[in-house]
């Protein structure tokens, strides 16, 4: 991921922040006016989404700090940390509050006052969320146009990109649920459906948060870079003068725009120490020219047999 792409992701988050803040204020007013449980759940959902965008932007700010002595590889993973916190907030606040509201209104149903206000607000919210969803979807697909939805979600190294898209998707589904629940409560004269809608919205948010937490945790623990990058680095090494064999590569994603790479290379037997040093410099220069995202590169001279022996001892396989 380039710095330009990262800036695009931040723009999407800013747009979602403004949209969610406006929608949240509108929904809170409508929920207080109508007394609708489903509308209150939607208001809580929008408030949580707004808070999430603030935390993601804070994560971008923290992750952009340069390396120092205490963090020699930089602070890129702070973005993954705050993405994980966002997932927890969706579960604890969004899902928890919606389920609580729903259970209260199922056990003690209350009629919705002035449902027209609810329908108008939900309709406008759907339009606003739909606009935000469209821009987030276009940004997400531009980065993963060759992949299916699920594969693109799993392989993405940029949590805000898929978080905003899935948040907006969940918001659109939640609005549909709230609208259906409100309509059932009003036209069937059964206010219990208002509480049922709130419970369904809570379940939707819980499922969404679990997906966020799973992917954010994986990135926080340490995922490898995309396989295309690994293949390219190995190819550069193989075709470099003086290299007998590129044994293998270990990569770790530090942030959406930064990767750490450790390369094992076997050099020709007739190369002296100063020759190997020049070969290493040439490999580093070419890799950094083609892949600026490689923030740190370590090249280890090593025979192929030794490389596979170490690999087998560490991972239990020699492949």
C-alpha positions as CSV (number, residue, x, y, z in Angstrom):
1,X,0.0,0.0,0.0
2,X,1.4,3.4,-1.0
3,X,1.3,6.6,1.0
4,X,-1.2,7.9,-1.5
5,X,-3.5,5.0,-0.9
6,X,-3.1,5.5,2.9
7,X,-4.2,9.2,2.4
8,X,-7.2,7.9,0.4
9,X,-8.2,5.6,3.3
10,X,-7.9,8.6,5.7
11,X,-10.2,10.6,3.5
12,X,-12.8,7.9,3.6
13,X,-12.6,7.8,7.4
14,X,-13.0,11.6,7.5
15,X,-16.0,11.4,5.2
16,X,-17.6,8.6,7.3
17,X,-16.9,10.7,10.5
18,X,-18.9,13.7,9.2
19,X,-21.7,11.6,7.9
20,X,-22.1,9.4,11.0
21,X,-22.0,12.5,13.3
22,X,-24.8,14.1,11.4
23,X,-26.8,10.9,11.3
24,X,-26.3,10.2,15.0
25,X,-27.6,13.6,16.0
26,X,-30.7,13.2,13.8
27,X,-31.4,9.7,15.1
28,X,-31.0,10.7,18.7
29,X,-33.5,13.5,18.2
30,X,-35.9,11.1,16.5
31,X,-35.5,8.4,19.2
32,X,-36.3,10.9,22.0
33,X,-39.3,12.3,20.1
34,X,-40.8,8.9,19.1
35,X,-39.7,6.7,22.0
36,X,-38.8,4.0,19.4
37,X,-36.4,1.3,20.7
38,X,-35.2,0.4,17.2
39,X,-34.5,4.1,16.5
40,X,-32.6,4.4,19.8
41,X,-30.5,1.3,18.8
42,X,-29.8,2.9,15.5
43,X,-28.8,6.1,17.3
44,X,-26.4,4.2,19.5
45,X,-25.1,2.4,16.4
46,X,-24.3,5.8,14.7
47,X,-22.7,7.2,17.9
48,X,-20.4,4.2,18.2
49,X,-19.5,4.5,14.5
50,X,-18.7,8.2,15.0
51,X,-16.4,7.3,17.9
52,X,-14.8,4.5,15.9
53,X,-13.8,7.0,13.1
54,X,-12.2,9.3,15.7
55,X,-10.2,6.3,17.1
56,X,-9.1,5.2,13.6
57,X,-7.9,8.7,12.8
58,X,-6.1,8.8,16.1
59,X,-4.5,5.4,15.2
60,X,-3.3,6.9,11.9
61,X,-1.8,9.8,13.8
62,X,0.0,7.6,16.3
63,X,1.2,5.2,13.6
64,X,2.8,8.0,11.5
65,X,5.5,8.8,14.1
66,X,9.0,8.0,13.0
67,X,11.1,5.2,14.5
68,X,13.2,5.9,17.6
69,X,15.4,4.1,20.0
70,X,12.5,2.6,21.9
71,X,10.6,1.5,18.8
72,X,13.3,1.0,16.1
73,X,10.8,-0.4,13.6
74,X,8.4,2.5,14.1
75,X,4.8,2.8,15.5
76,X,2.9,1.4,12.5
77,X,1.1,-1.3,14.5
78,X,-0.6,1.3,16.6
79,X,-3.2,1.5,13.8
80,X,-3.9,-2.2,14.2
81,X,-4.2,-1.8,18.0
82,X,-6.8,1.0,17.7
83,X,-8.6,-1.0,15.1
84,X,-8.9,-3.8,17.6
85,X,-10.2,-1.3,20.2
86,X,-12.8,-0.2,17.7
87,X,-14.0,-3.8,17.3
88,X,-14.4,-4.1,21.1
89,X,-16.3,-0.9,21.2
90,X,-18.8,-2.1,18.6
91,X,-19.4,-5.2,20.6
92,X,-19.5,-3.7,24.1
93,X,-21.4,-0.4,23.3
94,X,-23.2,-1.0,20.0
95,X,-24.3,-4.6,20.4
96,X,-24.7,-4.4,24.2
97,X,-26.8,-1.3,24.2
98,X,-29.0,-2.5,21.4
99,X,-29.6,-5.9,23.0
100,X,-30.4,-4.2,26.3
101,X,-32.9,-1.8,24.7
102,X,-34.5,-4.6,22.8
103,X,-35.0,-6.8,25.8
104,X,-36.5,-3.9,27.7
105,X,-39.0,-3.2,25.0
106,X,-39.9,-6.9,24.4
107,X,-40.6,-7.4,28.1
108,X,-42.4,-4.0,28.4
109,X,-43.6,-2.9,25.0
110,X,-44.5,0.8,24.5
111,X,-46.2,2.2,21.4
112,X,-44.2,4.4,19.0
113,X,-45.2,8.1,19.0
114,X,-45.3,9.9,15.7
115,X,-43.8,7.1,13.6
116,X,-43.7,9.4,10.5
117,X,-40.7,11.1,12.1
118,X,-39.0,7.7,12.4
119,X,-39.6,6.8,8.7
120,X,-38.4,10.2,7.5
121,X,-35.2,10.0,9.6
122,X,-34.5,6.4,8.6
123,X,-35.0,7.2,4.9
124,X,-32.6,10.2,5.1
125,X,-30.1,8.1,7.1
126,X,-30.2,5.4,4.4
127,X,-29.3,7.9,1.7
128,X,-26.5,9.4,3.8
129,X,-25.1,6.0,4.7
130,X,-25.5,4.8,1.2
131,X,-23.3,7.7,-0.1
132,X,-20.6,6.9,2.4
133,X,-20.9,3.2,1.6
134,X,-20.4,3.9,-2.1
135,X,-17.2,5.8,-1.6
136,X,-15.8,3.2,0.8
137,X,-16.7,0.4,-1.6
138,X,-15.1,2.1,-4.5
139,X,-11.9,2.7,-2.5
140,X,-11.9,-0.9,-1.2
141,X,-12.4,-2.4,-4.7
142,X,-9.7,-0.2,-6.2
143,X,-7.2,-1.9,-3.9
144,X,-8.5,-5.5,-4.4
145,X,-10.3,-5.6,-7.7
146,X,-9.0,-9.1,-8.6
147,X,-10.3,-10.7,-5.3
148,X,-13.7,-11.8,-4.1
149,X,-15.3,-9.9,-1.2
150,X,-14.3,-12.3,1.6
151,X,-10.8,-12.9,0.3
152,X,-10.3,-9.1,-0.1
153,X,-11.5,-8.6,3.5
154,X,-9.2,-11.4,4.9
155,X,-6.1,-10.3,2.9
156,X,-6.5,-6.5,3.5
157,X,-3.6,-4.9,5.5
158,X,-5.5,-1.7,5.9
159,X,-8.2,-2.0,8.7
160,X,-9.8,1.4,8.2
161,X,-10.5,0.6,4.6
162,X,-12.6,-2.5,5.3
163,X,-13.9,-1.3,8.6
164,X,-15.6,1.8,7.2
165,X,-17.1,-0.3,4.4
166,X,-18.4,-3.0,6.8
167,X,-19.6,-0.4,9.3
168,X,-21.6,1.3,6.5
169,X,-22.9,-2.1,5.3
170,X,-24.0,-3.0,8.8
171,X,-25.6,0.5,9.1
172,X,-27.6,0.0,5.9
173,X,-28.8,-3.4,7.0
174,X,-29.6,-2.0,10.5
175,X,-31.7,0.8,8.9
176,X,-33.7,-1.7,6.9
177,X,-34.3,-3.8,10.1
178,X,-35.3,-0.7,12.1
179,X,-37.7,0.4,9.3
180,X,-39.3,-3.1,9.1
181,X,-39.6,-3.3,12.9
182,X,-41.1,0.2,13.1
183,X,-43.6,-0.6,10.3
184,X,-44.6,-3.9,12.0
185,X,-45.0,-2.2,15.4
186,X,-47.2,0.5,13.9
187,X,-49.3,-1.2,11.2
188,X,-49.8,-4.4,13.2
189,X,-50.4,-2.5,16.4
190,X,-47.8,-4.8,18.1
191,X,-45.1,-2.6,19.7
192,X,-43.2,-5.7,20.7
193,X,-41.7,-5.7,17.2
194,X,-39.9,-2.5,18.0
195,X,-37.9,-4.4,20.6
196,X,-37.4,-7.3,18.3
197,X,-35.9,-5.0,15.8
198,X,-33.5,-3.6,18.4
199,X,-32.4,-7.2,19.3
200,X,-31.7,-8.0,15.7
201,X,-29.6,-4.8,15.3
202,X,-27.7,-5.8,18.4
203,X,-27.0,-9.3,16.9
204,X,-25.9,-7.7,13.6
205,X,-23.4,-5.5,15.4
206,X,-22.1,-8.4,17.5
207,X,-21.4,-10.4,14.3
208,X,-19.7,-7.4,12.7
209,X,-17.5,-6.7,15.7
210,X,-16.4,-10.4,15.8
211,X,-15.2,-10.1,12.2
212,X,-13.4,-6.9,12.9
213,X,-11.7,-8.3,16.0
214,X,-10.6,-11.4,14.2
215,X,-8.9,-9.5,11.3
216,X,-7.4,-6.8,13.6
217,X,-6.0,-9.3,16.0
218,X,-4.4,-11.2,13.1
219,X,-2.7,-8.0,11.9
220,X,-1.7,-7.0,15.4
221,X,-0.1,-10.3,16.1
222,X,1.8,-10.2,12.8
223,X,0.7,-11.2,9.4
224,X,3.0,-11.7,6.4
225,X,3.0,-9.2,3.5
226,X,1.1,-10.1,0.3
227,X,2.5,-13.0,-1.6
228,X,3.0,-10.9,-4.7
229,X,5.5,-8.7,-2.8
230,X,7.4,-11.8,-1.5
231,X,7.6,-13.3,-5.0
232,X,8.9,-10.1,-6.4
233,X,11.6,-9.7,-3.7
234,X,12.8,-13.3,-4.2
235,X,12.8,-12.8,-8.0
236,X,15.0,-9.7,-7.5
237,X,17.4,-11.6,-5.3
238,X,17.6,-14.6,-7.7
239,X,18.5,-12.4,-10.7
240,X,21.1,-10.3,-8.8
241,X,24.8,-10.8,-9.8
242,X,26.7,-13.2,-7.4
243,X,23.7,-14.9,-6.0
244,X,23.6,-18.7,-6.3
245,X,20.2,-19.2,-4.8
246,X,17.5,-17.2,-3.0
247,X,16.6,-19.6,-0.2
248,X,13.5,-17.9,1.2
249,X,11.9,-14.8,2.7
250,X,10.2,-13.9,5.9
251,X,7.9,-10.8,5.9
252,X,5.8,-9.1,8.6
253,X,3.3,-6.3,7.9
254,X,4.1,-3.4,10.2
255,X,1.3,-1.0,8.9
256,X,-0.7,-0.7,5.7
257,X,2.3,1.0,4.1
258,X,5.2,-0.7,5.8
259,X,6.8,-4.1,5.7
260,X,9.8,-5.8,7.4
261,X,11.6,-8.4,5.3
262,X,14.3,-10.9,6.1
263,X,15.9,-12.6,3.1
264,X,18.1,-15.7,3.1
265,X,20.5,-15.8,0.2
266,X,23.3,-18.2,-0.8
267,X,26.1,-16.5,-2.7
268,X,28.5,-18.1,-5.1
269,X,31.4,-19.9,-3.4
270,X,34.1,-17.7,-5.1
271,X,32.8,-14.5,-3.6
272,X,34.9,-12.8,-0.9
273,X,33.5,-10.8,2.0
274,X,33.8,-7.4,0.2
275,X,32.1,-9.0,-2.9
276,X,29.2,-10.2,-0.9
277,X,28.8,-6.8,0.7
278,X,28.5,-5.2,-2.7
279,X,26.0,-7.8,-3.8
280,X,23.9,-7.2,-0.6
281,X,24.0,-3.4,-1.3
282,X,22.9,-4.0,-4.9
283,X,20.0,-6.3,-3.8
284,X,18.9,-3.8,-1.1
285,X,19.0,-0.9,-3.6
286,X,16.9,-2.7,-6.2
287,X,14.3,-4.0,-3.7
288,X,13.8,-0.5,-2.2
289,X,13.6,1.0,-5.7
290,X,10.8,-1.4,-6.7
291,X,9.1,-1.7,-3.3
292,X,9.3,1.5,-1.1
293,X,7.0,-0.1,1.4
294,X,9.9,-2.3,2.6
295,X,10.7,-0.2,5.7
296,X,13.4,-2.6,7.0
297,X,15.3,-5.3,5.0
298,X,17.7,-7.9,6.5
299,X,19.7,-10.1,4.1
300,X,21.4,-13.2,5.6
301,X,24.1,-15.1,3.7
302,X,23.2,-18.7,4.2
303,X,23.5,-22.0,2.4
304,X,20.3,-23.6,1.2
305,X,20.8,-26.7,3.4
306,X,21.3,-24.5,6.5
307,X,18.2,-22.4,5.7
308,X,16.0,-25.5,5.4
309,X,17.5,-27.0,8.6
310,X,16.7,-23.9,10.6
311,X,13.2,-23.8,9.0
312,X,12.5,-27.4,9.9
313,X,13.6,-26.9,13.5
314,X,11.4,-23.8,13.9
315,X,8.3,-24.9,12.0
316,X,8.6,-28.7,11.8
317,X,9.0,-28.7,8.0
318,X,11.8,-28.5,5.6
319,X,9.8,-27.1,2.8
